[in-house]
Amino acid sequence: MSEYSPPLDDMKFALKEVVNVNSLSELPAFNEVGLEALDSLLDEASRFFNEVISPTNRTGDLEGSSLNDDGSVSTPSGFREAYAQYVDAGWGAISFDPEYGGGGFPWLVGIAVTEMLTAANMALSLNPMLTQGSIHALTAHGDQEQKLAWLPKLITGEWAGTMNLTEPQAGSDVGALTTKAELQDDGTYKITGQKIYITWGEHDLTENIVHLVLARTPDAPPGTKGISLFIVPKFIINDDGSIGEENDIKCLSIEHKLGIHASPTCVLQFGDNGGATGYIVGEENSGMRYMFTMMNQARLAVGLEGLAVADRAYQQALDYALERMQGRRADTPKGESVPIIDHPDVRRMLMTMKAYIEAMRCMIYLNAKSIDIAHHHPDEDERTRGHELTDLLTPLSKSWCTDLGNELTSLGIQIHGGMGFVEETGAAQHYRDIRIAGIYEGTNGIQAIDLVGRKLSMRKGDVVRELLLEINETASELHSANLKGIARPLEDAVKDMQAATEWLIEKGGASTDDGLAGATPYLRMFGTTVGGWLLAKSALQAKKQIDEGNDSEFLQAKIETATFYAEQLLPQVSGLLPATVSGAQSLYAIKPERLRG
Ligand SMILES: Cc1cc2nc3c(=O)[nH]c(=O)nc-3n(C[C@H](O)[C@H](O)[C@H](O)COP(=O)(O)OP(=O)(O)OC[C@H]3O[C@@H](n4cnc5c(N)ncnc54)[C@H](O)[C@@H]3O)c2cc1C
């Protein structure tokens, strides 16, 4: 069992050298925030998440959260104390609006801190993640009274938030939900219905839980156009802000799951005794639109889980590979037995993990920075570009990083051999925990549809075309910097991406079965290419610093990692092109009743 140590050198390199966090201090919103103190903030966060949060990960897995007879939920031992320290230290607040008690830092900085929280304990991290989602929704769409009533304690983390979309018949198809909301004489609504799979829907970490619930008013149109958003708190708040009577919400059960055992996934019954009191956010029937405004941040946070848990698995696998003695090297068959890290196949697995993790980190950080620019740049054109990049990168961050989270945690087990399959080592927990990330917050299949639909059609494909040209410009820089071994595979990947992009646009993207059939392989091509591009940028920065006389093993490793990625991982893009452009014919060639064979 090993604890998680945040990879501070790599995080700082990605923040400063690849996505240029310092450029954000030029934006008026962040002028005063003190980005020059970023290093000490990250150092302190690293200490906190390593010492306070990481040790709760294993206990959380073994004990899990449990439902009591009275419908309350108890968290595993140590969670309440660790969460209280998290709140006291103010980690959850750093990137929110100072007007409501936030620290005012860029979202990018918040994401780096959240990476550490998530790697330290993914199950616990879901609580602040859902709270942050609620804060975004209320900040964007709540009225002033609601903001003052709910935001300050959500921002500190004294209260937690949840998101209530899913019902048994309404999963990916949110428009099928039936929870009812009826207007009362006092302007509040009575909410009745059942929500399932609600993450941290009930627990003992905070004194109140602010549920954001999607429901339908009686005359609402069918589908997503008839959905409204409501604040439905566990406890009603009195006029003086104190906690009042308990609302009509009951946790009926919590799910038994493959992973994230400490995160209670609840079936919530709203209104068993006449209706839960709810307060509408914004206007009736606009709930789905409101959800969309916070989706980018929520999906990025889930993508981050892929990176964070893969990184923790990598750290553990690396420790094991350095210690486990087994076999001899091919060139010394009669020599001493060696640590398994000396075997080429184990090196391949470790390098695959390392290269993808560093690529994911750059992608997630770039995505977070684009959110900051979209919201805070004073220039409208820059804001538009920020929005476009955010919209394009979000499905990639969500799906590519969580698919890789699954694959890399599996490699982490493989490196352990049999010990990986044995629960005591803890390698299996990472694999089990991350499995959900490709499913919730819009399955990865739905993300791929979003990519070939809404995203590919942005400016009739020009947003994608421009990004591919930018990647080619980086390839030219690589040639000039004598990094041809990275340049050529990157150019090849861009060529195949261009071919796939034009084919999908011609086929009508998500509006045809052919386009939809290519969506998932296209997303993989895209993620792999963007990952290669960002590692190439890392290599260029490292080379520049080395040429300036600042040589170090860390910088050399940056170039080696990008070279490995270019040689061994990037060529997958070419391999995926045929699947992307094959169309749907072979998917439907066999009738469903014949699929059993
Ligand atoms: C642990 C956990 C925590 C969760 N937390 C929350 C939460 O806090 N709040 C909340 O509201 N929900 C939550 N969910 C619900 C989660 O968001 C849904 O499970 C998810 O959206 C998928 O819905 P579903 O399970 O009904 O699957 P389905 O929608 O039935 O999908 C099944 C499969 O069909 C595919 N599919 C479905 N429709 C299409 C389509 N149109 N085109 C192509 N493929 C399609 C999917 O990609 C998937 O592979 C959670 C779920 C779990 C398991």
The ligand as an ORCA input file, in Angstrom:
! r2SCAN-3c Opt
* xyz 0 1
  C     -21.998      5.718     -9.174
  C     -22.919      6.603     -9.944
  C     -23.060      7.929     -9.583
  C     -23.950      8.745    -10.264
  N     -24.163     10.037     -9.829
  C     -25.196     10.745    -10.354
  C     -25.604     11.988     -9.775
  O     -24.987     12.473     -8.814
  N     -26.679     12.618    -10.285
  C     -27.387     12.114    -11.335
  O     -28.361     12.724    -11.741
  N     -27.025     10.950    -11.917
  C     -25.960     10.245    -11.454
  N     -25.601      9.050    -12.009
  C     -26.316      8.568    -13.175
  C     -25.471      8.581    -14.437
  O     -25.272      9.893    -14.875
  C     -26.162      7.680    -15.454
  O     -25.944      6.348    -15.024
  C     -25.645      7.898    -16.870
  O     -26.063      9.134    -17.353
  C     -26.115      6.803    -17.829
  O     -27.495      6.599    -17.741
  P     -28.046      5.112    -17.564
  O     -27.327      4.490    -16.419
  O     -29.512      5.155    -17.505
  O     -27.563      4.360    -18.865
  P     -28.345      4.347    -20.269
  O     -28.736      5.725    -20.636
  O     -29.389      3.311    -20.229
  O     -27.162      3.903    -21.249
  C     -26.796      2.518    -21.440
  C     -25.819      2.460    -22.617
  O     -26.486      2.904    -23.815
  C     -25.776      3.992    -24.398
  N     -26.733      4.957    -24.940
  C     -27.831      5.456    -24.348
  N     -28.441      6.348    -25.165
  C     -27.695      6.410    -26.287
  C     -27.785      7.160    -27.491
  N     -28.748      8.044    -27.712
  N     -26.824      6.953    -28.443
  C     -25.821      6.086    -28.233
  N     -25.685      5.366    -27.116
  C     -26.606      5.516    -26.146
  C     -24.945      4.578    -23.279
  O     -23.778      5.263    -23.781
  C     -24.595      3.347    -22.459
  O     -23.472      2.722    -23.001
  C     -24.683      8.226    -11.367
  C     -24.514      6.894    -11.734
  C     -23.667      6.078    -11.033
  C     -23.565      4.625    -11.420
*
